[in-house]
Amino acid sequence: MRLLELIDEHRSLRAVAGVLKLTQPAVSQMVKDLEHAFGVTLVDRSARGVTLTAAGELALQRACSGLAAFDHLAEELEADRSPVVSIGTNPAVMFQLLPSAIRRLDAQKSRLRFKIRAGMVNDMLAELWAGNLDCYVGRVDWDRLPPSMLDVLRHDPLTETELVLACSLTHPLAARTDVSVRDLLDWPWALPPEGSNNRIAFETAFRNHGFAGPVPVVEMASDPNALMLLARQVHYLICVPRLALDSQVADGALCTLDLPDLRLPPIQIGFVALAHNEDMAALQTLRRALAEVAQ
């Protein structure tokens, strides 16, 4: 696995030999042995150097998660500590679901430790694919994933939440029950960044009514906390998951806008792991806790 990584990085067997402190013929023989073991050509050789074939690139992709797993294992064995579960998630999931599951595990004295990273969906799935995360808890847009990733992911649905339009209780629209989709274009908005999943769903809902959608005054690549604070303090309209709006951060100072005609799709939240890791005891323990909390 390390050999494939070095070939992809250096594109020269001589350079790879230097890194491994071996002779070039020895490295060349290692490549031949590897190709013989797999039964396919993994490396293209030319006068300009060496590159991975399509099969070699696929092998490297699968190897990356294995290398990362070995690194994590070595750290844990050396430190002689309880297992660490590296979790990727979306900011909205940090409001209720994931903290509740960790609290449950703490009460059960599971002895698990956690490293948590929150970010955009595709970024977190890329980190999972590379082996830098043990699992991912959040939304998955399956139609936006490359086919090579679909076969190696295992997904357990947990719950769903909805996207809602919200404003502060003191906003002029808060008390109105006759707000139209057209009315929303006349007010300032704070929205997630263009191209994000929530922004795409938001703009699609407006296009279904024949409008391009409002141009935000503030565009923020952050968690829903920041959007809710802007709604409270500057009276912007916002679009956030209901999970966030129901949290303590909102503090009852925000309300949803009553627009039954404007349909926003629900957000499906699930637990995702690589197929070859799904039987890890620590991941099974976390998955059970998440499922219990979701129910």
N, C-alpha and C positions, 0 to 999 in steps of 0.2 A: 504494500500500500504506500509506503514511504517512497519507494522507487518511482511509482507513477507520479506522485506529487512533485518529485525533484525533476523528472523529465519534462513535465508540463511547465515548470518554473524556469529551467535553464536551457531547454531545447538543444542540449549538447551532452553526449555521453561522457565526453572528457570532463566537462564541468561537474557532472553528476559524480563521476569517479573521484574528483577532487574533494567533493563534499563528504563522500562516504569513506575517503581514504583507502580506495581500492584502485586497481589498475583498470584501464578502459576495457580490455578484453574480459575482465572479470564481470564488469557491469553489463557488457554486451551478452555474456552468457546468462546472467540473471534475467535479462529481458527475454531471451529465448526460452529459459525454463518457465518463466511466467506465462508466456504465450502458449507453450506446450501444455501447461496445466489447465489453462482456460480453453484451449482448442481454437483460439482466434488470434488474429494479428492485432496487437495493441499499439504498436509503434511503427510509424512510417519513417524510413531512413532515406536520406538524400544527401547530396554534397553540401547542402546548406545546414544540415543538422538533423535533428529528430523531432517529430511531433506526434502527438497521440492521434490515433485513428478515432472514428466515431465510437467503436467498441471500447477503446482506451479511455475516452472521455467519460463514457458511461461508468466504466469500472472505477475511475477516479471519483466521480460523484458519489458512488456508493461507498468508496473507501474513506471519503472525507468524514462521514459520520462515525465510521469505525475508529479512525484516528482520534477524533475528538473524545469518543467514549473511552478509549484507552488512556488518554490524558487525564480525564476526570477520575477514572479508577485509580490511576497511579497516585494522584493527589490524596484521595481518600485513604488508600492503604498506607501511604507514608505518614499521614497525620493520625491514623488510627481513630477516626471520628465516625459519627453516625452519617448515614448516606445524605448527600446533597442532591436535591431535585432542582434542575434548572428549568424554569417555567417562562415561556413567552406568553404574553396576553395583550389585550387591548385596554386602554385606560378605563373604559366604561365598566369592564368586568371587575375592576379593582374596587368598585363602590360597594358591592354586596357579595357576589358569588364566591370569589376567590378568598377574601378575608374570612368569610363564614366557614369555608372548608378548612382553612388553616386553623381557625379557632377550634373547630371540632377535633382535628387531629391533635392539637395541643392538649385538649381535655382528655383524649385517649392515650396520652403519653406515647405517641408514635416514635419519638426521637428523630424524626425527619428534620432536616434543615433545608432551606429554600433559597434559591437565587432567582429573583423575579425581574423580568424586563418587560416593559409595556411599550408598544409601538404600533405602527401601521400593520395591517393584516399581512400584506405580501412580504414585508420586511421580516416579520416574525416567522412566517412559514419558510422563508429562505434560510433563516438561522437554524430552524429545526432540520431542514434538509441537509444543511452542512454539518450537523452534529453538534452545534454549539448550544442547543437546547434539548432537553429530554422530552418535553411535551409542549403543547400549545393549547391555551384555553381561550376561546373567542370565536368570532365569526369566521366562516370559510366561504369564499366565493369560488365554487368549484369550476365554473366556466372560465375563470381567469388563471387557472393553474396549468402548467405544461403537462402534457400527457405522461411524460416520464416520471412525474412526481405522484400521479394518482395511484399507481400500483403499489407504492410503498408506504402510503399513509393509511392509518386506521383511525376511524372517526366514530366517536360516541356522542350522539346528540344529548344535550343537557337541558336546555330551556330556550325560551325566546323572549325577546323584549321588542317594543315598538319604537320607532322614531316619532317624536312629537315636536310640534312647534310651540314655543313657549315665550313668555314675557314676564316682566315683573308685575306684581299685583297693582302697582300704581300706574302702569302703562295705560294710555287711553283705550287700547283695544281689549284690555283685560275683562271689562264688564260687558262687552258687547256680545250679543248672540247672533248678530246679522252680518258678521264679517264675511266678505267674499274673497275668492282667490285674487281678484283684481285689486282689492283693497291692500293686500299685503305688499304690493309693488311700491306703495307710496311711503313706506316706513324703512328706516335704516336697519340693516341686518349685520350680525356677526356670524360667520359660517366657517365650517371646516374647509381645508384647502381644496382647490379645484383638482379633480381627479381622485379624491378620496371616496370611499364607498358611500359614506353618508351624504356627501355633497352630490354624488351622482344620483342617488335615490331622491334627494330633495329636488334637484333640477328636473328629473324625469317626471315627477308629479306635476310640476308646473307646465311642462311641455304637453302633458296629456290634456291640459286645459287651454292650450293654444298660446301660452306665454313662455318667453325665454327664461323667466325666473329673475328674481332681484339680484342686482350687483351688490355684493357686500361692502360695507364701509370698512369692516375689519375681517380679514381672512386669517385664521389662526390654526397652525398645525400643533395643536396641544390637546390635552385631555379636556373633557367637558367641564371640568372645574372652572377653567378660565372663561369659557363661553357663558357659564351661569353667573359668574361674577360681573361680567360686562352687562348682562341683562339686568342684574340687580342695581348696578351703580350708574350705568349710562343709558338704560332703557332701550337697548337694542333688542330686536327680535332674534331668536336663536332656534336652531334645530339640533336636538340632542336625544340620546336614547332615554326611554322612560326610567331605566335603571338609575341613571344619573339624577334625573329630576326628583325621584322618590328618596334620594339620599339626604343625609344630614347637611350636606353642603348647601343644598337649595334652601334649607331652613324654613320651608313654608312660605318663602317670599316670592316664589314663582308660580305661575299657573299655565296650563295648556290653553291654546287657542282652539275655539270650537269651530272646526271646519270639517263637517262630515263628508263634503264632496272631495276634499283633497286627501287622497289615499297614499300613505307612505308604507312601503313594505316592511314586514316584521324582520327583525334581526335574529337569525338562528345562532345560538351559542353552543359550541361543542368542545369535546376533549379530543385532541389529535396527538398521535404519537407515531413514530416510525414502526413499521411492522416488526422489525427484528428487535425492537425494544419493548414492545407492549406487554411482555410477560414479566418485566422487571418488577420485583416485589414492591419497591417504593412507588412506582407508577400505578400499580394496581391499588395500593392503599390510597393514594391521592385521588384516583378516579372514583373509588367508592365514596369517599368523603364528598366529592363534588356532586355525585349523583344523589346522595342523600340530602344534601343541602338544596339542590335544585328541586327535588320532589316536595 
